[in-house]
Amino acid sequence: MKTKRRRAKLITFSLVLGLLAMIMISLPSLACEFTFNYERIEAPIGTVGEIGVRVEKNHRNCTMDDPLDYQFDRKGIQILGETDWQEIGAQLYEKWFQVSLSSIGEGFLKISRDCSKEGYGEAVLPITITKGEGDWQLALKGEYPYELQSKIEVEKTFAQPFLNNDVLKVGKVEVKLPFLPQELVEYKKRIELYYYTFEEKALPLLVVSSDFFYRFDQYEK
C-alpha cells in the first residue's frame, strides 16, 4: 500500500488573550517559583508544540534529597520528548517538553514538589484541546499524516479495540503498546490503527479516534 506522507511540523501553540509565546508567566508557589512559557493553551487535537517550565529556588540550601525532584502530571497531552533540567542562572532551572495534544476536552500540565521546609506546592498550565483540521482529520480519513525515518510500509485497520494488558487488538491485528493511553481502557467506539511489520511483528504508529490521537512513531525501529 502506498501512503502519502508529509513531515510533521513543530507548531507553536496559539496563546489565549494574545500573550506572547516566549514570555514566562509566573505562577505562585512557596519555596520554589514555577513558571510556564504560556498562561494557558488552546489548540486543535494533534497539534505538536513545545512547553517550557522554569523553577527558581528561593532557598540556597534545598532540603529535598534531590534538588530537582519535581513531579509532573498531565491530562489530554502526550509527551513526545523532553530535555533534562538545565541550570540557566543562579538557582534558576529550565526544562522543555515536546508534546502532542492527544484528547479533546480540558487538560493540563502540572508541576509539583513536596518540600520539608515549605510543604507542598504546585503550578498548573490549563490546556484546552479542540476539534480541527490537520493531522487528526487526515488520519480519520484514512491517510497516515507523517513522514517516517525509514522506508517502511504503513498499514491500517479499523474496528472496536480490545485490550489485554498492554496488547491492543484491532480487527485481526495485535500490537504491543509502548504505553497505555487511559482513553483506550474500556473504549467501545471504532478506532483506526496505523502500524507496520518488523520481524514478523505488527508495531504501532498511530491510534486515532473521534476522541483521541496517540502517536507511536517516535518508537520506530
Beta strands, then each sheet from edge to edge (+ up, - down):
strand 1: 25-27
strand 2: 32-36
strand 3: 41-44
strand 4: 48-57
strand 5: 71-75
strand 6: 77-82
strand 7: 86-89
strand 8: 92-101
strand 9: 105-115
strand 10: 119-130
strand 11: 155-159
strand 12: 161-164
strand 13: 167-170
strand 14: 173-176
strand 15: 191-198
strand 16: 201-208
strand 17: 213-215
sheet 1: 1+ 2- 4+ 8- 6+
sheet 2: 1+ 2- 4+ 8- 7+
sheet 3: 3+ 10+ 9- 5+
sheet 4: 11+ 15- 16+ 17-
sheet 5: 12+ 13- 14+
end
